[in-house]
Amino acid sequence: MPKFDTPANLLQWIERIRQAGVPILQQTSDALDALRADEDRVDAQTISAIVLDDPLMTVKVLAYLAAHRPKRVESDVLTVNSAVLLMGVPPFLHHFAGQPTVEQMLADWPQAIEGVRTVVERSYRAAKLALAYSTHRMDIEAEVLHEAALLHDFVELLVWCHAPALALRLDHRSAVEHGVSRAELERQILGVGLNELEQALMIHWRLPTLLTRVTDDRMVASPRVRTVLLATRIARHSEAGWHHPKLQHNFEELGQLLGLTPEVAMRKTVELLGEDQDEPAQA
């Protein structure tokens, strides 16, 4: 599997990823293999839970269904559970057998494997927050916003997989160059912004319009986009604890979105994640 260590423009990145493919986590491969041994007893919900533990597998499944949607289904397949139900359990298990895994691909890059794990864990946190925030807002598409937050950083995962040297450089500079925005660092190191590339890939793969729209960071006028964006930002900024200076502004925005004070929004978020608020965010 090729590894890329030079920046590229948007179209070049799309072609690189198209050629290299989307791997899945080893835990996902192992779990699906275990189900194949007794597939007659497996239901769609069991498979969906495994898929939703892996942002890369999630985007892989949704992209496959977008390209192979039965003609009788006129609307977008918005959720993983719907995708599995449409495919059927045995066809799903057989189609997704033998997928390349992240761990195999990065066997010589232990730092990159750790980078993948960090992004996956952050994605779990973001998805949990987005579901809670959208439920608080009584949004009827809470399940879609949960998936959107899970997928929000899938391109960062692909960069770790296919361009680990670039990903390590971005990770290092993000940690030490606090005066430069993350978006600017992405453009300097990768040649493209990650959200821009994510949007282009989602359109290229014909992922559901709603899912694509609510992961577009530019559409901040939409409460759904703000829900996903704040969930992902709070998940990122709180990775090392609750002292990050940007969290104060995050919770001011979240309070406005949910009709809460910033203090209550932060307390509910910390409690939701089952963590301790080690110290307040500072301006």
NULUMRO-171285 format. One record per residue: x, y, z of N, C-alpha, C in turn; residue in one letter; residue number from 1. Coordinates in steps of 0.2 Angstrom, whole numbers. Example, Ala and Ser with C-alpha at 12.3 -4.5 7.8 and 13.67 -1.06 7.14 Angstrom:
66;-28;39;62;-22;39;66;-16;39;A;1;
64;-11;35;68;-5;36;64;0;39;S;2;
//
This chain:
4;-6;0;0;0;0;4;6;0;M;1;
4;11;-5;8;17;-5;7;21;1;P;2;
13;25;2;12;30;7;15;36;4;K;3;
11;42;6;12;48;2;16;53;7;F;4;
21;57;6;24;61;10;25;68;7;D;5;
21;70;2;21;76;-1;14;79;-1;T;6;
14;86;0;7;89;-1;4;88;-8;P;7;
-3;89;-8;-6;88;-14;-12;93;-15;A;8;
-15;94;-21;-21;98;-21;-27;94;-20;N;9;
-33;97;-20;-39;93;-19;-40;87;-23;L;10;
-39;88;-30;-40;82;-34;-35;77;-34;L;11;
-29;79;-32;-24;74;-31;-25;70;-25;Q;12;
-27;73;-20;-29;69;-14;-35;64;-15;W;13;
-40;66;-18;-45;62;-20;-43;56;-24;I;14;
-39;57;-28;-36;51;-32;-31;47;-28;E;15;
-27;50;-24;-23;46;-20;-27;41;-15;R;16;
-33;44;-12;-37;40;-8;-41;35;-12;I;17;
-43;37;-18;-47;32;-22;-42;26;-23;R;18;
-36;27;-25;-31;22;-26;-30;18;-20;Q;19;
-29;21;-15;-26;18;-9;-32;14;-5;A;20;
-38;16;-5;-44;13;-2;-45;15;5;G;21;
-50;13;8;-52;14;15;-51;8;19;V;22;
-46;8;24;-45;2;28;-50;2;34;P;23;
-50;-3;38;-55;-3;44;-50;-5;50;I;24;
-53;-4;55;-49;-6;61;-49;-13;62;L;25;
-43;-16;65;-43;-23;66;-48;-25;70;Q;26;
-50;-22;75;-56;-24;80;-62;-25;76;Q;27;
-63;-21;71;-69;-22;67;-69;-28;63;T;28;
-63;-29;60;-62;-35;56;-63;-42;60;S;29;
-60;-41;66;-61;-47;70;-68;-49;72;D;30;
-71;-43;74;-78;-44;76;-83;-47;71;A;31;
-82;-44;65;-86;-47;59;-84;-54;57;L;32;
-78;-56;58;-76;-63;57;-79;-67;62;D;33;
-80;-65;68;-83;-69;73;-90;-70;72;A;34;
-94;-65;69;-101;-66;67;-102;-70;61;L;35;
-97;-71;57;-98;-75;51;-98;-83;53;R;36;
-96;-84;58;-96;-91;61;-103;-93;63;A;37;
-107;-89;64;-114;-90;66;-119;-85;63;D;38;
-118;-84;56;-122;-78;53;-129;-79;54;E;39;
-132;-85;54;-139;-86;54;-142;-83;61;D;40;
-138;-82;66;-141;-80;72;-139;-72;73;R;41;
-136;-69;68;-134;-62;69;-140;-58;66;V;42;
-141;-52;69;-146;-47;67;-142;-41;65;D;43;
-146;-36;61;-144;-30;59;-141;-25;64;A;44;
-144;-25;70;-143;-21;75;-136;-23;78;Q;45;
-134;-29;79;-128;-32;81;-122;-29;76;T;46;
-123;-30;70;-118;-28;65;-118;-20;65;I;47;
-123;-16;66;-123;-9;66;-119;-7;72;S;48;
-119;-10;77;-115;-8;83;-108;-9;82;A;49;
-106;-14;79;-99;-15;77;-97;-10;72;I;50;
-101;-8;67;-99;-3;62;-98;3;65;V;51;
-102;5;69;-102;12;72;-97;13;77;L;52;
-93;8;79;-87;8;83;-81;10;79;D;53;
-82;11;72;-76;12;68;-78;17;63;D;54;
-76;23;63;-78;29;59;-76;27;51;P;55;
-71;23;50;-69;21;44;-73;16;41;L;56;
-75;11;45;-80;6;42;-87;10;41;M;57;
-89;14;45;-95;18;44;-95;21;38;T;58;
-90;25;36;-90;29;30;-90;24;24;V;59;
-86;18;25;-86;13;20;-92;10;18;K;60;
-96;9;23;-103;6;22;-108;11;19;V;61;
-108;17;21;-112;22;18;-110;23;11;L;62;
-104;23;9;-102;24;3;-104;19;-2;A;63;
-103;13;1;-105;7;-3;-113;7;-5;Y;64;
-117;8;0;-124;9;-1;-126;14;-6;L;65;
-122;20;-5;-124;26;-10;-123;24;-17;A;66;
-117;19;-18;-116;17;-25;-120;11;-27;A;67;
-123;7;-23;-127;1;-24;-134;1;-21;H;68;
-137;7;-21;-143;8;-18;-148;4;-23;R;69;
-153;0;-20;-158;-4;-24;-162;2;-27;P;70;
-164;0;-33;-168;5;-37;-175;6;-34;K;71;
-177;2;-30;-184;3;-26;-183;8;-21;R;72;
-177;9;-19;-176;14;-13;-174;21;-16;V;73;
-179;26;-16;-178;32;-19;-174;37;-15;E;74;
-175;37;-8;-171;42;-4;-165;39;-2;S;75;
-161;44;1;-154;42;3;-154;37;9;D;76;
-149;33;10;-149;28;15;-145;32;21;V;77;
-148;35;26;-145;39;30;-141;36;36;L;78;
-143;30;38;-140;27;44;-137;20;42;T;79;
-132;18;46;-129;12;46;-134;6;46;V;80;
-138;7;51;-143;2;52;-148;0;46;N;81;
-150;6;43;-154;5;37;-150;2;31;S;82;
-143;4;31;-139;1;26;-138;-7;27;A;83;
-137;-9;33;-137;-16;34;-143;-20;33;V;84;
-149;-17;35;-156;-20;33;-157;-20;26;L;85;
-155;-15;22;-156;-16;15;-151;-21;12;L;86;
-145;-22;14;-141;-27;11;-143;-34;13;M;87;
-145;-35;19;-146;-41;22;-140;-44;26;G;88;
-141;-47;31;-135;-49;35;-130;-54;32;V;89;
-132;-59;29;-127;-63;25;-123;-60;20;P;90;
-127;-56;15;-123;-52;10;-118;-47;13;P;91;
-120;-44;18;-116;-39;21;-110;-42;24;F;92;
-110;-47;28;-105;-51;31;-100;-53;25;L;93;
-103;-56;20;-98;-59;15;-95;-53;10;H;94;
-99;-48;9;-96;-43;5;-90;-39;9;H;95;
-91;-38;15;-85;-35;19;-80;-39;22;F;96;
-80;-45;20;-75;-50;22;-68;-48;19;A;97;
-63;-49;23;-56;-48;21;-54;-41;19;G;98;
-56;-36;23;-55;-29;22;-48;-28;24;Q;99;
-44;-24;21;-37;-22;24;-38;-18;30;P;100;
-34;-19;35;-35;-15;41;-29;-10;42;T;101;
-31;-5;47;-26;0;48;-20;-2;51;V;102;
-21;-7;56;-15;-10;59;-10;-13;54;E;103;
-13;-17;49;-9;-20;44;-5;-15;40;Q;104;
-9;-10;38;-6;-5;34;-1;-1;37;M;105;
-1;0;44;4;5;48;8;0;52;L;106;
9;-6;50;13;-10;54;20;-7;56;A;107;
23;-3;51;30;0;52;29;7;55;D;108;
23;9;57;22;16;59;18;16;66;W;109;
21;14;71;18;13;78;15;20;80;P;110;
19;26;79;16;32;80;10;34;77;Q;111;
9;32;70;3;33;66;-2;29;69;A;112;
-1;23;71;-7;19;74;-9;22;80;I;113;
-5;25;84;-7;29;90;-11;35;88;E;114;
-9;38;83;-12;44;80;-20;42;78;G;115;
-20;37;75;-27;34;73;-31;33;79;V;116;
-28;30;84;-32;28;90;-34;35;94;R;117;
-30;40;94;-32;46;97;-38;49;93;T;118;
-38;49;86;-43;52;82;-50;48;83;V;119;
-49;41;83;-55;37;84;-58;38;91;V;120;
-54;39;96;-57;40;103;-60;47;103;E;121;
-57;52;100;-60;58;99;-67;58;96;R;122;
-67;54;90;-73;53;87;-79;50;91;S;123;
-77;45;95;-82;42;99;-85;48;104;Y;124;
-81;52;107;-83;57;111;-87;62;108;R;125;
-85;64;102;-89;69;98;-96;66;96;A;126;
-96;60;94;-103;57;93;-108;57;99;A;127;
-105;55;104;-109;55;110;-112;62;112;K;128;
-107;67;111;-109;74;113;-115;76;108;L;129;
-114;75;101;-118;77;96;-125;74;97;A;130;
-125;67;99;-132;64;101;-135;67;107;L;131;
-132;69;112;-135;72;118;-137;79;116;A;132;
-133;83;113;-135;90;111;-141;90;106;Y;133;
-141;86;101;-147;86;97;-153;83;100;S;134;
-152;78;105;-158;76;108;-161;82;113;T;135;
-156;85;116;-158;91;120;-162;96;116;H;136;
-160;97;110;-164;102;105;-170;98;102;R;137;
-171;92;104;-177;88;101;-177;88;93;M;138;
-171;87;91;-170;86;83;-172;79;81;D;139;
-176;79;76;-178;73;74;-173;69;70;I;140;
-167;72;68;-162;68;65;-156;67;70;E;141;
-157;66;76;-152;65;81;-147;60;79;A;142;
-150;54;76;-146;48;75;-141;50;69;E;143;
-144;54;64;-139;56;59;-134;61;61;V;144;
-135;65;66;-130;70;69;-125;66;73;L;145;
-127;60;76;-123;56;79;-118;53;74;H;146;
-120;51;69;-116;48;64;-111;53;61;E;147;
-114;59;60;-110;65;57;-104;67;61;A;148;
-105;67;68;-100;69;72;-95;63;72;A;149;
-97;57;72;-92;51;71;-88;51;65;L;150;
-91;54;60;-87;54;53;-84;61;52;L;151;
-85;65;56;-82;72;55;-74;72;54;H;152;
-71;68;57;-63;68;56;-61;62;53;D;153;
-65;58;48;-63;52;45;-57;54;40;F;154;
-57;60;37;-51;61;33;-45;62;37;V;155;
-45;64;43;-39;64;47;-36;57;48;E;156;
-41;52;49;-39;45;49;-36;43;43;L;157;
-39;45;37;-36;43;31;-29;46;30;L;158;
-28;52;32;-21;55;31;-16;51;36;V;159;
-18;49;42;-14;45;46;-12;38;43;W;160;
-17;35;39;-16;29;36;-11;29;30;C;161;
-13;34;25;-10;35;19;-4;40;18;H;162;
-3;44;23;2;49;23;4;50;30;A;163;
7;45;34;8;46;41;14;51;42;P;164;
19;52;38;24;57;39;21;64;39;A;165;
16;65;35;13;72;35;8;72;41;L;166;
5;67;43;0;67;49;4;69;55;A;167;
10;66;56;15;67;61;17;74;61;L;168;
19;77;56;21;84;55;15;88;57;R;169;
9;87;55;3;91;57;2;91;64;L;170;
2;85;67;1;84;74;6;88;78;D;171;
12;87;76;18;91;80;17;98;80;H;172;
16;101;74;15;108;73;9;111;77;R;173;
4;107;76;-2;109;80;-1;110;87;S;174;
3;105;90;4;105;97;9;111;99;A;175;
13;113;95;18;118;97;17;125;94;V;176;
13;126;89;12;132;86;5;135;87;E;177;
4;138;93;-3;140;95;-5;146;92;H;178;
0;150;89;-2;156;85;-5;155;78;G;179;
-5;149;76;-7;147;69;-13;143;69;V;180;
-18;145;65;-24;141;66;-23;134;63;S;181;
-27;129;65;-27;122;63;-28;122;55;R;182;
-33;126;53;-34;126;46;-28;128;42;A;183;
-25;133;44;-19;136;40;-13;130;40;E;184;
-12;127;46;-7;122;46;-9;116;41;L;185;
-15;114;41;-17;109;36;-16;111;29;E;186;
-17;117;27;-16;119;21;-8;120;19;R;187;
-4;122;24;3;122;23;6;115;23;Q;188;
4;110;27;7;104;27;4;99;22;I;189;
-2;99;21;-6;94;17;-7;97;10;L;190;
-8;104;9;-10;107;3;-17;108;2;G;191;
-21;106;7;-28;106;7;-31;106;14;V;192;
-36;109;16;-40;109;22;-43;102;23;G;193;
-43;99;29;-46;93;30;-53;93;29;L;194;
-57;98;31;-64;98;30;-66;99;23;N;195;
-62;103;19;-63;104;12;-62;97;9;E;196;
-57;93;10;-56;86;7;-62;82;9;L;197;
-64;82;16;-69;78;18;-75;79;14;E;198;
-77;85;13;-83;87;9;-83;84;2;Q;199;
-77;85;-1;-76;83;-8;-76;75;-9;A;200;
-74;72;-4;-74;64;-4;-82;62;-3;L;201;
-85;65;2;-92;64;3;-96;65;-3;M;202;
-95;70;-7;-99;71;-13;-96;66;-18;I;203;
-90;65;-19;-87;60;-24;-90;53;-23;H;204;
-91;51;-16;-94;45;-15;-102;45;-14;W;205;
-105;51;-16;-112;52;-16;-115;50;-9;R;206;
-112;51;-4;-115;50;3;-121;54;4;L;207;
-126;52;8;-132;56;9;-131;64;10;P;208;
-135;67;6;-135;75;6;-135;78;13;T;209;
-140;75;17;-140;78;24;-134;77;28;L;210;
-131;71;28;-125;69;31;-119;73;29;L;211;
-119;74;22;-114;79;19;-114;86;22;T;212;
-121;88;22;-122;95;24;-120;97;31;R;213;
-122;92;35;-121;94;42;-114;93;45;V;214;
-109;90;40;-102;90;42;-98;95;39;T;215;
-102;100;35;-98;105;32;-97;111;36;D;216;
-91;112;39;-90;117;44;-92;124;41;D;217;
-92;125;35;-94;132;32;-101;134;34;R;218;
-105;129;35;-113;130;35;-115;132;42;M;219;
-111;136;46;-112;137;53;-119;141;55;V;220;
-122;143;50;-129;146;51;-134;141;53;A;221;
-133;135;51;-137;129;53;-136;127;60;S;222;
-141;126;64;-141;123;71;-138;116;71;P;223;
-140;112;66;-137;106;65;-130;105;64;R;224;
-127;110;60;-120;110;58;-117;112;65;V;225;
-119;117;68;-116;120;74;-116;114;80;R;226;
-121;110;80;-121;105;84;-116;100;83;T;227;
-115;98;77;-109;93;75;-102;97;76;V;228;
-102;103;74;-95;106;75;-93;108;82;L;229;
-98;110;86;-96;111;93;-95;104;97;L;230;
-98;99;95;-97;92;98;-90;90;96;A;231;
-88;91;90;-81;89;88;-76;94;91;T;232;
-77;100;91;-72;105;94;-71;104;101;R;233;
-77;103;105;-76;101;112;-72;95;113;I;234;
-74;90;109;-70;83;110;-63;84;109;A;235;
-61;88;104;-54;89;102;-51;93;108;R;236;
-54;99;110;-51;103;115;-50;100;122;H;237;
-54;95;123;-54;92;130;-50;86;130;S;238;
-47;84;125;-43;78;125;-38;77;131;E;239;
-35;83;133;-30;83;138;-33;85;144;A;240;
-39;86;145;-42;89;151;-47;95;149;G;241;
-49;98;154;-54;103;153;-51;110;154;W;242;
-45;111;153;-41;118;154;-40;121;148;H;243;
-41;118;142;-40;122;136;-43;128;135;H;244;
-39;134;133;-42;140;133;-48;141;128;P;245;
-48;137;123;-53;138;118;-60;135;121;K;246;
-60;131;126;-66;128;129;-71;134;131;L;247;
-69;139;134;-73;144;136;-78;147;131;Q;248;
-75;148;125;-79;151;119;-83;145;117;H;249;
-81;139;117;-85;133;114;-91;133;119;N;250;
-90;133;125;-96;133;129;-101;139;129;F;251;
-98;145;128;-102;150;127;-107;149;120;E;252;
-104;147;115;-108;145;109;-113;139;110;E;253;
-111;134;114;-115;129;115;-121;131;120;L;254;
-120;135;125;-125;138;129;-130;141;125;G;255;
-128;145;120;-133;149;115;-137;144;111;Q;256;
-133;139;109;-137;134;105;-142;130;109;L;257;
-140;128;115;-145;124;119;-149;128;124;L;258;
-149;134;124;-153;138;129;-150;137;136;G;259;
-144;137;137;-141;136;144;-136;141;145;L;260;
-134;142;151;-128;146;153;-122;142;151;T;261;
-116;145;149;-110;142;148;-108;137;153;P;262;
-109;139;159;-107;135;165;-111;128;165;E;263;
-118;129;164;-122;123;164;-120;119;158;V;264;
-119;122;152;-117;118;146;-111;114;148;A;265;
-106;117;151;-100;113;152;-101;108;157;M;266;
-105;109;163;-106;104;168;-109;98;165;R;267;
-114;99;161;-118;94;158;-114;90;153;K;268;
-109;93;150;-105;90;145;-100;85;149;T;269;
-97;88;154;-92;84;158;-96;78;161;V;270;
-102;79;164;-105;74;167;-107;68;162;E;271;
-109;70;156;-111;66;150;-105;61;149;L;272;
-99;64;149;-93;60;147;-91;56;153;L;273;
-94;57;159;-92;53;164;-85;55;167;G;274;
-83;61;166;-76;64;168;-76;69;173;E;275;
-71;70;176;-70;75;181;-68;82;178;D;276;
-71;87;180;-69;94;178;-63;96;182;Q;277;
-57;95;179;-51;96;183;-50;103;185;D;278;
-51;107;180;-50;115;182;-54;118;176;E;279;
-57;124;178;-61;128;173;-57;130;167;P;280;
-60;131;161;-57;134;155;-55;141;157;A;281;
-50;143;154;-48;150;155;-48;154;149;Q;282;
-50;160;149;-50;164;143;-43;166;140;A;283;
//
